[in-house]
Amino acid sequence: METIGRGTIKRVVVNQHKIRSNLKHGTTDPVISIQTSRGPLPAKRVTINGPSEIIYQPDKPLKCGARVWVETKSEIEYTG
């Protein structure tokens, strides 16, 4: 497991297109994306060690297109 420290905003999203692609091609590529200021990090498992909130913004999605995501400043552990 890798860790992203506390403090910076991290957004965890599920990539629906990757889920469909995995089903179509019989693959198991990571479908979770951790959006950080350094760019997205692919993950198969994420643990948020502290407070977080789930946000739904259908009128103002993230740049990646996500309309629902988990946002936190807490430490995150993930497996890519």
N, C-alpha and C positions, 0 to 999 in steps of 0.2 A: 504494500500500500504506500502511496505517496501522500504528502501533506501540503496543503496551502494554508499559510498562517492567517491569524486573525487580523482584522483592521480594514482590509480592502473589500469592496463590494464584490460579491461573487453571485452569479445567476446560474442556476441549474435548470436546463431545459431538456426535453425529450424530443429527439428528431424523428418525426413520424415517417419522413421519406426514407430514412435509413432502416426503420422497422420494415417497411414494405419491401425495400430492396433485399434485406436479409431473407424475408419469406420467399421472395421470387427466386433468388439465386442460391438458397440453402446455405447462407453464410451466417456468421455470428459476430459481425463487426459491432463495435460499441455504438449504442444508440443514445447515450446520455452525453450531453455537452456541458462543460463548466465554462461559462463565459467570464473571462477576467480582463483586466486592463492590458494584459500581455497577449490576449487572443484566446481562442477556444481550446479546451483540453478535452479529448474524448475519454469516456469512462464507461465501465460496465457496472460498477458499484460505487455508491457515494454515501459517506457518513458525515452528517453535519453535527459538530460538537458544540452546540450552543443554540441560542435563539435564531429563528428564521421565520419567514412569512411566505405564504403562497399568494401570488399576485395574478389577477386576471385583468388584462387591458385589451379588449377587442378592438378599440378605436385607436390605440397607440401601441402596436406590437414592437418587439425588439427588432434590431436590424436584421437578425437571422430569420425573422418572421414569426417567432414564438409569441403567442397571445397569453399563455399561462406559463409561469415559471416560479421557482423557489429562489428567494433572495436572502442573502445573509452576509454578515461581516464576521461570523464565527469561523473557527478553524474547520477545514474540510479535509477528510481523508478519502482517497479514491483509488480505485484499481482501473487502469487503462486497458 
